[in-house]
Amino acid sequence: MLGASFGEQPAAAALLAPAHPGGGERLGQYPFYGRTAAWDSRGVLRELPVAGTPFVVVYEVDETVGAVIVLRVVHGPSVAARG
């Protein structure tokens, strides 16, 4: 099982955590659950829509250290505009 961290976005974690308890643990258990970010030319980043919100979690999986690294939590249309 991989660990999940909101890293530099504690405000995003505080916003989403009450609505989705255990979300970080689930992402740690199923790190490839989110879709591949079509706009990422490296094919490394993943996107996971947050149910019941307009937000999308943008993250990457670092299997060398066993971690899911949440890079951003963005408003859904912001992600679609990149594609």
Contacts in CASP RR format, 6 or more apart in sequence:
PFRMAT RR
TARGET T0000
AUTHOR 0000-0000-0000
METHOD contacts of the structure
MODEL  1
MLGASFGEQPAAAALLAPAHPGGGERLGQYPFYGRTAAWDSRGVLRELPV
AGTPFVVVYEVDETVGAVIVLRVVHGPSVAARG
1 28 0 8 1.000
1 29 0 8 1.000
2 28 0 8 1.000
2 29 0 8 1.000
2 31 0 8 1.000
2 61 0 8 1.000
2 63 0 8 1.000
2 66 0 8 1.000
2 67 0 8 1.000
2 68 0 8 1.000
3 24 0 8 1.000
3 27 0 8 1.000
3 28 0 8 1.000
3 66 0 8 1.000
3 67 0 8 1.000
3 68 0 8 1.000
4 23 0 8 1.000
4 24 0 8 1.000
4 25 0 8 1.000
4 27 0 8 1.000
4 28 0 8 1.000
4 31 0 8 1.000
4 59 0 8 1.000
4 67 0 8 1.000
4 68 0 8 1.000
4 70 0 8 1.000
5 67 0 8 1.000
5 68 0 8 1.000
5 69 0 8 1.000
5 70 0 8 1.000
6 12 0 8 1.000
6 13 0 8 1.000
6 70 0 8 1.000
6 73 0 8 1.000
7 69 0 8 1.000
7 70 0 8 1.000
9 70 0 8 1.000
9 72 0 8 1.000
9 73 0 8 1.000
12 70 0 8 1.000
12 72 0 8 1.000
12 73 0 8 1.000
15 73 0 8 1.000
16 50 0 8 1.000
16 53 0 8 1.000
16 55 0 8 1.000
16 57 0 8 1.000
16 73 0 8 1.000
19 50 0 8 1.000
19 52 0 8 1.000
19 53 0 8 1.000
20 50 0 8 1.000
20 51 0 8 1.000
24 68 0 8 1.000
26 33 0 8 1.000
27 33 0 8 1.000
27 48 0 8 1.000
27 57 0 8 1.000
27 59 0 8 1.000
27 68 0 8 1.000
27 70 0 8 1.000
28 68 0 8 1.000
31 61 0 8 1.000
31 68 0 8 1.000
32 46 0 8 1.000
32 61 0 8 1.000
33 48 0 8 1.000
34 46 0 8 1.000
34 47 0 8 1.000
34 48 0 8 1.000
35 46 0 8 1.000
35 47 0 8 1.000
35 48 0 8 1.000
36 43 0 8 1.000
36 45 0 8 1.000
36 46 0 8 1.000
36 47 0 8 1.000
37 43 0 8 1.000
37 45 0 8 1.000
37 46 0 8 1.000
37 47 0 8 1.000
37 58 0 8 1.000
37 79 0 8 1.000
38 83 0 8 1.000
39 79 0 8 1.000
39 82 0 8 1.000
39 83 0 8 1.000
44 60 0 8 1.000
45 58 0 8 1.000
45 59 0 8 1.000
45 60 0 8 1.000
45 71 0 8 1.000
46 58 0 8 1.000
46 59 0 8 1.000
46 60 0 8 1.000
46 61 0 8 1.000
47 56 0 8 1.000
47 57 0 8 1.000
47 58 0 8 1.000
47 59 0 8 1.000
47 79 0 8 1.000
48 56 0 8 1.000
48 57 0 8 1.000
48 59 0 8 1.000
49 55 0 8 1.000
49 56 0 8 1.000
49 57 0 8 1.000
49 76 0 8 1.000
50 56 0 8 1.000
50 57 0 8 1.000
50 73 0 8 1.000
54 75 0 8 1.000
54 76 0 8 1.000
54 77 0 8 1.000
55 73 0 8 1.000
55 74 0 8 1.000
55 75 0 8 1.000
55 76 0 8 1.000
56 73 0 8 1.000
56 74 0 8 1.000
56 75 0 8 1.000
56 76 0 8 1.000
56 78 0 8 1.000
56 79 0 8 1.000
57 70 0 8 1.000
57 72 0 8 1.000
57 73 0 8 1.000
58 70 0 8 1.000
58 71 0 8 1.000
58 72 0 8 1.000
58 73 0 8 1.000
58 74 0 8 1.000
58 79 0 8 1.000
59 68 0 8 1.000
59 69 0 8 1.000
59 70 0 8 1.000
59 71 0 8 1.000
60 68 0 8 1.000
60 69 0 8 1.000
60 71 0 8 1.000
61 67 0 8 1.000
61 68 0 8 1.000
61 69 0 8 1.000
62 68 0 8 1.000
62 69 0 8 1.000
END
